[in-house]
Amino acid sequence: MSSFKVHPNTTNNSIIPSNMMVQYDTSDRPPRTPLQQQATTLFQSHQFLSCEKICLFELSQMKRQLLAQPPNSTKKTTPSRKKNYLGGLIGGGNNNNTTTSIEEAISMATTYELLGDCANRAERFTCAVEYYRQAVTLVHDYHYNKSPRRTTRSEDHGVTSSWEASLRVKECQALSQTGSIIEAASILERCFPRPRLRDGTTTTNEFATLQSVMLHGHLYMLSNRASDAIVQYRFALAKNPYAIEAVEQLAVLGCADAVILELVEEGVKNFARERIDVVKKQKKKKSNDAMMMMMQTGNDKDDERDENQEADAEENNDSNELLIPVKDYVLAVTSLHRNQLHASHQHFSKLNDLFPDHPYILIQLAHIQQELGQILGSEQSYKRVRAIDPTWVEGMDKYAHLLFQLRMSRKNAFLLQQGGFLQYQYSCHGGRENSNNSMDNNNMGTCDVELELGQLCADLLDAEDKRPEPWVCLSLYHLAREDHEKSIAFVDKAISLDQQHAFAHYLRGSILLSSHRPEHAVVSFFRANDLQRDIPSYEGLVESYLAAKKFKEAICTAKEAISQAPRDARATTLVGLALAQAPPNQQGAGEGKDRAKRALKKAMEIDPGAPRPLFALVDIYASEGNFEMCVKLLQDGMNGTGATKESSRTSSTASSHTNTWVKEHGDIIQAKLAEIYTLDERYDSALECYHTAISMNPHNGLAVQGLERLEKIMRGIDPDDDEMQEEPSMDGEEYY
């Protein structure tokens, strides 16, 4: 079978850590030699090179002693189980007199494990895999002879002790760092067989730990085996209800919140049961020791036994209660991955009230606020995270995206016909308020945002340059400076560091789409959507398909977006846009325009403050020559009365969104209204609306350019004449 390879650095270090600290379970290990004890001390002191050299001394000494040892005729060893343990990584040696018993070679396993840990720390993962495999061979054969005979082939290949289980996990972690994801997953699958119960269900292997099942689940995720990954994450959550990462992964894989909450309850019971068992064992041991002491000293220990019983009762009560609100976190995460942004915002806000300085909760809250269009609130949340931890990197590429939005909104590059979440939607959701509307102050604010974005890039690169977020941030910085070549180079660098980073793929698709390469953009958006099925990735896919004239694919993708988020106005808008731009032969019985209108009106009912369905609906009526309906829609939007009976049932957040957008971006509606008046040849009304828009925002590029175009029309000059456009275009650059 061909091995599936990925780039060695594609796995996230937080998912499959390569620099684990060695942990010894001495219950099934032989006593360590003095040199092994010194090597362990060096490793725990992070002196990895010294530890490795000491271990090589120890390994060489062990091999020399075993070679010099005469054969022991009194010990009976099964010929089929004899192996040559003196080969390996240093000195294969002589084949004569190199076969030794398993019991005499088992001490070498500890040395091989330490060597593997040192190689792992030095990021020599291939070498670490070989060391771990040497140790696994020794440990497996040693415990195989001591354990009962297996009854099935899977049990014969399974791990035989907790020591071997730990070694297998380390081996698979190192393998995953080399890119052999499928090989690592198959090793865990073979070494940790799941026994089947009488009712037909399976349970975890007796030697499986939380670390092993989480690693197994992550490897399945990287191998696109979602159903198998769900099984492993369910086992992890049942083992420990505090395994929040398992909660997040189950939410990503589409598990219902009720299922995850049930697993949490099961994990609480199992966790409490395990803690009670541990306490009982400790009490039993203490009781036995006390009995021995009482027999020797004759002292009465009744009072101590009463105290132990009271401690047991308190332990039982405390074990059944979670120390943090895991259930609230489950609801927040599951609603987020179901694209129920308002519900997720409420749950994360509740958690933020309970834990006000939790950077992870704040970063999730900032992401949600950003998608909801609450730009100022999102910016404040990001700044709080940076105030709490200036070196925080996770999710900060979205903060760079927000600064990019503010930068571009200052330049007012809102293009109605092109649309797009990344490039233009930010102008619909508000930016920083300007106390002074002068040209100099606005340019100064634009420069300030650009400097802030550049400073964020420098801080993230100083904190961690081996993660994708700093390079995504740098890509956005150059995109704001309109350098697409450098922008695409840096986003490719981010993807090379972590191919599972969805936002990097999304940004790459957006850059390609803005560079008029929709066919290439589809590939990036599709990968982003495969990693994270959110509405922005669906928007990118639909826009790319429409730009590539693939209308059938655009309509199907838009309908899929609605199935993912039926109550999201952006998803409903996508259906309307796709139907409106599709040719009549692909609209279904020639009713595409009517269906597009219904979809856009429904989107306006869901979110009355969303400008994109409003402008799309206006464009449809304008193409039909129904300018009166266009004027009515825009005036209703300006007055905030465009909502219907459906919108009356929306949340206060939606109404606040509407009021904020109308207050801060009424000039955009005025500019659009002037455009409609111009098409209707009502030049006086158009001139009045353009002046109103410019008075509201002197840097509204649409109003300035539209006014220049209107003045040419009124003077009888063709506004589309290229020669006449050359001189004005030089002045229009500052309004981009």
LINCORRA-V780595 format. One record per residue. N is the residue number from 1. RES is the residue in one letter. SS is DSSP state (helix for helix, strand for strand, loop for the rest). Layout:
# LINCORRA-V780595
n=N res=RES ss=SS
n=N res=RES ss=SS
This chain:
# LINCORRA-V780595
n=1 res=M ss=loop
n=2 res=S ss=loop
n=3 res=S ss=loop
n=4 res=F ss=loop
n=5 res=K ss=strand
n=6 res=V ss=loop
n=7 res=H ss=loop
n=8 res=P ss=loop
n=9 res=N ss=loop
n=10 res=T ss=loop
n=11 res=T ss=loop
n=12 res=N ss=loop
n=13 res=N ss=loop
n=14 res=S ss=loop
n=15 res=I ss=loop
n=16 res=I ss=loop
n=17 res=P ss=loop
n=18 res=S ss=loop
n=19 res=N ss=loop
n=20 res=M ss=loop
n=21 res=M ss=loop
n=22 res=V ss=loop
n=23 res=Q ss=loop
n=24 res=Y ss=loop
n=25 res=D ss=loop
n=26 res=T ss=helix
n=27 res=S ss=helix
n=28 res=D ss=helix
n=29 res=R ss=loop
n=30 res=P ss=loop
n=31 res=P ss=loop
n=32 res=R ss=loop
n=33 res=T ss=loop
n=34 res=P ss=helix
n=35 res=L ss=helix
n=36 res=Q ss=helix
n=37 res=Q ss=helix
n=38 res=Q ss=helix
n=39 res=A ss=helix
n=40 res=T ss=helix
n=41 res=T ss=helix
n=42 res=L ss=helix
n=43 res=F ss=helix
n=44 res=Q ss=helix
n=45 res=S ss=loop
n=46 res=H ss=loop
n=47 res=Q ss=loop
n=48 res=F ss=helix
n=49 res=L ss=helix
n=50 res=S ss=helix
n=51 res=C ss=helix
n=52 res=E ss=helix
n=53 res=K ss=helix
n=54 res=I ss=helix
n=55 res=C ss=helix
n=56 res=L ss=helix
n=57 res=F ss=helix
n=58 res=E ss=helix
n=59 res=L ss=helix
n=60 res=S ss=helix
n=61 res=Q ss=helix
n=62 res=M ss=helix
n=63 res=K ss=helix
n=64 res=R ss=helix
n=65 res=Q ss=helix
n=66 res=L ss=helix
n=67 res=L ss=helix
n=68 res=A ss=helix
n=69 res=Q ss=loop
n=70 res=P ss=loop
n=71 res=P ss=loop
n=72 res=N ss=loop
n=73 res=S ss=loop
n=74 res=T ss=loop
n=75 res=K ss=loop
n=76 res=K ss=loop
n=77 res=T ss=loop
n=78 res=T ss=loop
n=79 res=P ss=helix
n=80 res=S ss=helix
n=81 res=R ss=helix
n=82 res=K ss=loop
n=83 res=K ss=strand
n=84 res=N ss=loop
n=85 res=Y ss=loop
n=86 res=L ss=loop
n=87 res=G ss=loop
n=88 res=G ss=loop
n=89 res=L ss=loop
n=90 res=I ss=loop
n=91 res=G ss=loop
n=92 res=G ss=loop
n=93 res=G ss=loop
n=94 res=N ss=loop
n=95 res=N ss=loop
n=96 res=N ss=loop
n=97 res=N ss=loop
n=98 res=T ss=loop
n=99 res=T ss=loop
n=100 res=T ss=strand
n=101 res=S ss=loop
n=102 res=I ss=helix
n=103 res=E ss=helix
n=104 res=E ss=helix
n=105 res=A ss=helix
n=106 res=I ss=loop
n=107 res=S ss=helix
n=108 res=M ss=helix
n=109 res=A ss=helix
n=110 res=T ss=helix
n=111 res=T ss=helix
n=112 res=Y ss=helix
n=113 res=E ss=helix
n=114 res=L ss=helix
n=115 res=L ss=helix
n=116 res=G ss=helix
n=117 res=D ss=helix
n=118 res=C ss=helix
n=119 res=A ss=helix
n=120 res=N ss=helix
n=121 res=R ss=helix
n=122 res=A ss=loop
n=123 res=E ss=loop
n=124 res=R ss=loop
n=125 res=F ss=helix
n=126 res=T ss=helix
n=127 res=C ss=helix
n=128 res=A ss=helix
n=129 res=V ss=helix
n=130 res=E ss=helix
n=131 res=Y ss=helix
n=132 res=Y ss=helix
n=133 res=R ss=helix
n=134 res=Q ss=helix
n=135 res=A ss=helix
n=136 res=V ss=helix
n=137 res=T ss=helix
n=138 res=L ss=helix
n=139 res=V ss=helix
n=140 res=H ss=helix
n=141 res=D ss=helix
n=142 res=Y ss=helix
n=143 res=H ss=helix
n=144 res=Y ss=helix
n=145 res=N ss=helix
n=146 res=K ss=helix
n=147 res=S ss=loop
n=148 res=P ss=loop
n=149 res=R ss=loop
n=150 res=R ss=loop
n=151 res=T ss=loop
n=152 res=T ss=loop
n=153 res=R ss=helix
n=154 res=S ss=helix
n=155 res=E ss=helix
n=156 res=D ss=helix
n=157 res=H ss=helix
n=158 res=G ss=loop
n=159 res=V ss=loop
n=160 res=T ss=loop
n=161 res=S ss=loop
n=162 res=S ss=helix
n=163 res=W ss=helix
n=164 res=E ss=helix
n=165 res=A ss=helix
n=166 res=S ss=helix
n=167 res=L ss=helix
n=168 res=R ss=helix
n=169 res=V ss=helix
n=170 res=K ss=helix
n=171 res=E ss=helix
n=172 res=C ss=helix
n=173 res=Q ss=helix
n=174 res=A ss=helix
n=175 res=L ss=helix
n=176 res=S ss=helix
n=177 res=Q ss=helix
n=178 res=T ss=helix
n=179 res=G ss=loop
n=180 res=S ss=strand
n=181 res=I ss=helix
n=182 res=I ss=helix
n=183 res=E ss=helix
n=184 res=A ss=helix
n=185 res=A ss=helix
n=186 res=S ss=helix
n=187 res=I ss=helix
n=188 res=L ss=helix
n=189 res=E ss=helix
n=190 res=R ss=helix
n=191 res=C ss=helix
n=192 res=F ss=loop
n=193 res=P ss=loop
n=194 res=R ss=loop
n=195 res=P ss=loop
n=196 res=R ss=strand
n=197 res=L ss=loop
n=198 res=R ss=loop
n=199 res=D ss=loop
n=200 res=G ss=loop
n=201 res=T ss=loop
n=202 res=T ss=strand
n=203 res=T ss=loop
n=204 res=T ss=loop
n=205 res=N ss=loop
n=206 res=E ss=loop
n=207 res=F ss=loop
n=208 res=A ss=loop
n=209 res=T ss=loop
n=210 res=L ss=helix
n=211 res=Q ss=helix
n=212 res=S ss=helix
n=213 res=V ss=helix
n=214 res=M ss=helix
n=215 res=L ss=helix
n=216 res=H ss=helix
n=217 res=G ss=helix
n=218 res=H ss=helix
n=219 res=L ss=helix
n=220 res=Y ss=helix
n=221 res=M ss=helix
n=222 res=L ss=helix
n=223 res=S ss=loop
n=224 res=N ss=loop
n=225 res=R ss=loop
n=226 res=A ss=helix
n=227 res=S ss=helix
n=228 res=D ss=helix
n=229 res=A ss=helix
n=230 res=I ss=helix
n=231 res=V ss=helix
n=232 res=Q ss=helix
n=233 res=Y ss=helix
n=234 res=R ss=helix
n=235 res=F ss=helix
n=236 res=A ss=helix
n=237 res=L ss=helix
n=238 res=A ss=helix
n=239 res=K ss=helix
n=240 res=N ss=loop
n=241 res=P ss=loop
n=242 res=Y ss=loop
n=243 res=A ss=loop
n=244 res=I ss=helix
n=245 res=E ss=helix
n=246 res=A ss=helix
n=247 res=V ss=helix
n=248 res=E ss=helix
n=249 res=Q ss=helix
n=250 res=L ss=helix
n=251 res=A ss=helix
n=252 res=V ss=helix
n=253 res=L ss=loop
n=254 res=G ss=loop
n=255 res=C ss=loop
n=256 res=A ss=loop
n=257 res=D ss=helix
n=258 res=A ss=helix
n=259 res=V ss=helix
n=260 res=I ss=helix
n=261 res=L ss=helix
n=262 res=E ss=helix
n=263 res=L ss=helix
n=264 res=V ss=helix
n=265 res=E ss=helix
n=266 res=E ss=helix
n=267 res=G ss=helix
n=268 res=V ss=helix
n=269 res=K ss=helix
n=270 res=N ss=helix
n=271 res=F ss=helix
n=272 res=A ss=helix
n=273 res=R ss=helix
n=274 res=E ss=helix
n=275 res=R ss=helix
n=276 res=I ss=helix
n=277 res=D ss=helix
n=278 res=V ss=helix
n=279 res=V ss=helix
n=280 res=K ss=helix
n=281 res=K ss=helix
n=282 res=Q ss=helix
n=283 res=K ss=helix
n=284 res=K ss=helix
n=285 res=K ss=helix
n=286 res=K ss=helix
n=287 res=S ss=helix
n=288 res=N ss=helix
n=289 res=D ss=helix
n=290 res=A ss=helix
n=291 res=M ss=helix
n=292 res=M ss=helix
n=293 res=M ss=helix
n=294 res=M ss=helix
n=295 res=M ss=helix
n=296 res=Q ss=helix
n=297 res=T ss=helix
n=298 res=G ss=loop
n=299 res=N ss=loop
n=300 res=D ss=loop
n=301 res=K ss=loop
n=302 res=D ss=helix
n=303 res=D ss=helix
n=304 res=E ss=helix
n=305 res=R ss=helix
n=306 res=D ss=helix
n=307 res=E ss=helix
n=308 res=N ss=helix
n=309 res=Q ss=helix
n=310 res=E ss=helix
n=311 res=A ss=helix
n=312 res=D ss=helix
n=313 res=A ss=helix
n=314 res=E ss=helix
n=315 res=E ss=helix
n=316 res=N ss=helix
n=317 res=N ss=helix
n=318 res=D ss=helix
n=319 res=S ss=helix
n=320 res=N ss=loop
n=321 res=E ss=loop
n=322 res=L ss=loop
n=323 res=L ss=loop
n=324 res=I ss=loop
n=325 res=P ss=loop
n=326 res=V ss=helix
n=327 res=K ss=helix
n=328 res=D ss=helix
n=329 res=Y ss=helix
n=330 res=V ss=helix
n=331 res=L ss=helix
n=332 res=A ss=helix
n=333 res=V ss=helix
n=334 res=T ss=helix
n=335 res=S ss=helix
n=336 res=L ss=helix
n=337 res=H ss=helix
n=338 res=R ss=loop
n=339 res=N ss=loop
n=340 res=Q ss=loop
n=341 res=L ss=helix
n=342 res=H ss=helix
n=343 res=A ss=helix
n=344 res=S ss=helix
n=345 res=H ss=helix
n=346 res=Q ss=helix
n=347 res=H ss=helix
n=348 res=F ss=helix
n=349 res=S ss=helix
n=350 res=K ss=helix
n=351 res=L ss=helix
n=352 res=N ss=helix
n=353 res=D ss=helix
n=354 res=L ss=helix
n=355 res=F ss=loop
n=356 res=P ss=loop
n=357 res=D ss=loop
n=358 res=H ss=loop
n=359 res=P ss=helix
n=360 res=Y ss=helix
n=361 res=I ss=helix
n=362 res=L ss=helix
n=363 res=I ss=helix
n=364 res=Q ss=helix
n=365 res=L ss=helix
n=366 res=A ss=helix
n=367 res=H ss=helix
n=368 res=I ss=helix
n=369 res=Q ss=helix
n=370 res=Q ss=helix
n=371 res=E ss=helix
n=372 res=L ss=loop
n=373 res=G ss=loop
n=374 res=Q ss=loop
n=375 res=I ss=helix
n=376 res=L ss=helix
n=377 res=G ss=helix
n=378 res=S ss=helix
n=379 res=E ss=helix
n=380 res=Q ss=helix
n=381 res=S ss=helix
n=382 res=Y ss=helix
n=383 res=K ss=helix
n=384 res=R ss=helix
n=385 res=V ss=helix
n=386 res=R ss=helix
n=387 res=A ss=helix
n=388 res=I ss=helix
n=389 res=D ss=loop
n=390 res=P ss=loop
n=391 res=T ss=loop
n=392 res=W ss=loop
n=393 res=V ss=loop
n=394 res=E ss=loop
n=395 res=G ss=loop
n=396 res=M ss=helix
n=397 res=D ss=helix
n=398 res=K ss=helix
n=399 res=Y ss=helix
n=400 res=A ss=helix
n=401 res=H ss=helix
n=402 res=L ss=helix
n=403 res=L ss=helix
n=404 res=F ss=helix
n=405 res=Q ss=helix
n=406 res=L ss=helix
n=407 res=R ss=helix
n=408 res=M ss=helix
n=409 res=S ss=helix
n=410 res=R ss=helix
n=411 res=K ss=helix
n=412 res=N ss=loop
n=413 res=A ss=loop
n=414 res=F ss=loop
n=415 res=L ss=loop
n=416 res=L ss=loop
n=417 res=Q ss=loop
n=418 res=Q ss=loop
n=419 res=G ss=loop
n=420 res=G ss=loop
n=421 res=F ss=loop
n=422 res=L ss=loop
n=423 res=Q ss=loop
n=424 res=Y ss=loop
n=425 res=Q ss=helix
n=426 res=Y ss=helix
n=427 res=S ss=helix
n=428 res=C ss=helix
n=429 res=H ss=loop
n=430 res=G ss=loop
n=431 res=G ss=loop
n=432 res=R ss=loop
n=433 res=E ss=loop
n=434 res=N ss=loop
n=435 res=S ss=loop
n=436 res=N ss=loop
n=437 res=N ss=loop
n=438 res=S ss=loop
n=439 res=M ss=helix
n=440 res=D ss=helix
n=441 res=N ss=helix
n=442 res=N ss=helix
n=443 res=N ss=helix
n=444 res=M ss=helix
n=445 res=G ss=helix
n=446 res=T ss=helix
n=447 res=C ss=helix
n=448 res=D ss=helix
n=449 res=V ss=helix
n=450 res=E ss=helix
n=451 res=L ss=helix
n=452 res=E ss=helix
n=453 res=L ss=helix
n=454 res=G ss=helix
n=455 res=Q ss=helix
n=456 res=L ss=helix
n=457 res=C ss=helix
n=458 res=A ss=helix
n=459 res=D ss=helix
n=460 res=L ss=helix
n=461 res=L ss=helix
n=462 res=D ss=helix
n=463 res=A ss=helix
n=464 res=E ss=loop
n=465 res=D ss=loop
n=466 res=K ss=loop
n=467 res=R ss=loop
n=468 res=P ss=helix
n=469 res=E ss=helix
n=470 res=P ss=helix
n=471 res=W ss=helix
n=472 res=V ss=helix
n=473 res=C ss=helix
n=474 res=L ss=helix
n=475 res=S ss=helix
n=476 res=L ss=helix
n=477 res=Y ss=helix
n=478 res=H ss=helix
n=479 res=L ss=helix
n=480 res=A ss=helix
n=481 res=R ss=loop
n=482 res=E ss=loop
n=483 res=D ss=loop
n=484 res=H ss=helix
n=485 res=E ss=helix
n=486 res=K ss=helix
n=487 res=S ss=helix
n=488 res=I ss=helix
n=489 res=A ss=helix
n=490 res=F ss=helix
n=491 res=V ss=helix
n=492 res=D ss=helix
n=493 res=K ss=helix
n=494 res=A ss=helix
n=495 res=I ss=helix
n=496 res=S ss=helix
n=497 res=L ss=helix
n=498 res=D ss=loop
n=499 res=Q ss=loop
n=500 res=Q ss=loop
n=501 res=H ss=loop
n=502 res=A ss=helix
n=503 res=F ss=helix
n=504 res=A ss=helix
n=505 res=H ss=helix
n=506 res=Y ss=helix
n=507 res=L ss=helix
n=508 res=R ss=helix
n=509 res=G ss=helix
n=510 res=S ss=helix
n=511 res=I ss=helix
n=512 res=L ss=helix
n=513 res=L ss=helix
n=514 res=S ss=helix
n=515 res=S ss=loop
n=516 res=H ss=loop
n=517 res=R ss=loop
n=518 res=P ss=helix
n=519 res=E ss=helix
n=520 res=H ss=helix
n=521 res=A ss=helix
n=522 res=V ss=helix
n=523 res=V ss=helix
n=524 res=S ss=helix
n=525 res=F ss=helix
n=526 res=F ss=helix
n=527 res=R ss=helix
n=528 res=A ss=helix
n=529 res=N ss=helix
n=530 res=D ss=helix
n=531 res=L ss=helix
n=532 res=Q ss=loop
n=533 res=R ss=loop
n=534 res=D ss=loop
n=535 res=I ss=helix
n=536 res=P ss=helix
n=537 res=S ss=helix
n=538 res=Y ss=helix
n=539 res=E ss=helix
n=540 res=G ss=helix
n=541 res=L ss=helix
n=542 res=V ss=helix
n=543 res=E ss=helix
n=544 res=S ss=helix
n=545 res=Y ss=helix
n=546 res=L ss=helix
n=547 res=A ss=helix
n=548 res=A ss=loop
n=549 res=K ss=loop
n=550 res=K ss=loop
n=551 res=F ss=helix
n=552 res=K ss=helix
n=553 res=E ss=helix
n=554 res=A ss=helix
n=555 res=I ss=helix
n=556 res=C ss=helix
n=557 res=T ss=helix
n=558 res=A ss=helix
n=559 res=K ss=helix
n=560 res=E ss=helix
n=561 res=A ss=helix
n=562 res=I ss=helix
n=563 res=S ss=helix
n=564 res=Q ss=helix
n=565 res=A ss=loop
n=566 res=P ss=loop
n=567 res=R ss=loop
n=568 res=D ss=loop
n=569 res=A ss=helix
n=570 res=R ss=helix
n=571 res=A ss=helix
n=572 res=T ss=helix
n=573 res=T ss=helix
n=574 res=L ss=helix
n=575 res=V ss=helix
n=576 res=G ss=helix
n=577 res=L ss=helix
n=578 res=A ss=helix
n=579 res=L ss=helix
n=580 res=A ss=helix
n=581 res=Q ss=helix
n=582 res=A ss=loop
n=583 res=P ss=loop
n=584 res=P ss=helix
n=585 res=N ss=helix
n=586 res=Q ss=helix
n=587 res=Q ss=loop
n=588 res=G ss=loop
n=589 res=A ss=loop
n=590 res=G ss=loop
n=591 res=E ss=loop
n=592 res=G ss=helix
n=593 res=K ss=helix
n=594 res=D ss=helix
n=595 res=R ss=helix
n=596 res=A ss=helix
n=597 res=K ss=helix
n=598 res=R ss=helix
n=599 res=A ss=helix
n=600 res=L ss=helix
n=601 res=K ss=helix
n=602 res=K ss=helix
n=603 res=A ss=helix
n=604 res=M ss=helix
n=605 res=E ss=helix
n=606 res=I ss=helix
n=607 res=D ss=loop
n=608 res=P ss=loop
n=609 res=G ss=loop
n=610 res=A ss=loop
n=611 res=P ss=helix
n=612 res=R ss=helix
n=613 res=P ss=helix
n=614 res=L ss=helix
n=615 res=F ss=helix
n=616 res=A ss=helix
n=617 res=L ss=helix
n=618 res=V ss=helix
n=619 res=D ss=helix
n=620 res=I ss=helix
n=621 res=Y ss=helix
n=622 res=A ss=helix
n=623 res=S ss=helix
n=624 res=E ss=loop
n=625 res=G ss=loop
n=626 res=N ss=loop
n=627 res=F ss=helix
n=628 res=E ss=helix
n=629 res=M ss=helix
n=630 res=C ss=helix
n=631 res=V ss=helix
n=632 res=K ss=helix
n=633 res=L ss=helix
n=634 res=L ss=helix
n=635 res=Q ss=helix
n=636 res=D ss=helix
n=637 res=G ss=helix
n=638 res=M ss=helix
n=639 res=N ss=helix
n=640 res=G ss=loop
n=641 res=T ss=loop
n=642 res=G ss=loop
n=643 res=A ss=loop
n=644 res=T ss=loop
n=645 res=K ss=loop
n=646 res=E ss=loop
n=647 res=S ss=helix
n=648 res=S ss=helix
n=649 res=R ss=helix
n=650 res=T ss=loop
n=651 res=S ss=loop
n=652 res=S ss=helix
n=653 res=T ss=helix
n=654 res=A ss=helix
n=655 res=S ss=helix
n=656 res=S ss=helix
n=657 res=H ss=helix
n=658 res=T ss=helix
n=659 res=N ss=helix
n=660 res=T ss=helix
n=661 res=W ss=helix
n=662 res=V ss=helix
n=663 res=K ss=helix
n=664 res=E ss=helix
n=665 res=H ss=helix
n=666 res=G ss=helix
n=667 res=D ss=helix
n=668 res=I ss=helix
n=669 res=I ss=helix
n=670 res=Q ss=helix
n=671 res=A ss=helix
n=672 res=K ss=helix
n=673 res=L ss=helix
n=674 res=A ss=helix
n=675 res=E ss=helix
n=676 res=I ss=helix
n=677 res=Y ss=helix
n=678 res=T ss=helix
n=679 res=L ss=helix
n=680 res=D ss=loop
n=681 res=E ss=loop
n=682 res=R ss=loop
n=683 res=Y ss=helix
n=684 res=D ss=helix
n=685 res=S ss=helix
n=686 res=A ss=helix
n=687 res=L ss=helix
n=688 res=E ss=helix
n=689 res=C ss=helix
n=690 res=Y ss=helix
n=691 res=H ss=helix
n=692 res=T ss=helix
n=693 res=A ss=helix
n=694 res=I ss=helix
n=695 res=S ss=helix
n=696 res=M ss=helix
n=697 res=N ss=loop
n=698 res=P ss=loop
n=699 res=H ss=loop
n=700 res=N ss=loop
n=701 res=G ss=helix
n=702 res=L ss=helix
n=703 res=A ss=helix
n=704 res=V ss=helix
n=705 res=Q ss=helix
n=706 res=G ss=helix
n=707 res=L ss=helix
n=708 res=E ss=helix
n=709 res=R ss=helix
n=710 res=L ss=helix
n=711 res=E ss=helix
n=712 res=K ss=helix
n=713 res=I ss=helix
n=714 res=M ss=helix
n=715 res=R ss=loop
n=716 res=G ss=loop
n=717 res=I ss=loop
n=718 res=D ss=loop
n=719 res=P ss=loop
n=720 res=D ss=loop
n=721 res=D ss=loop
n=722 res=D ss=helix
n=723 res=E ss=helix
n=724 res=M ss=helix
n=725 res=Q ss=helix
n=726 res=E ss=helix
n=727 res=E ss=helix
n=728 res=P ss=helix
n=729 res=S ss=helix
n=730 res=M ss=helix
n=731 res=D ss=helix
n=732 res=G ss=helix
n=733 res=E ss=helix
n=734 res=E ss=helix
n=735 res=Y ss=helix
n=736 res=Y ss=loop
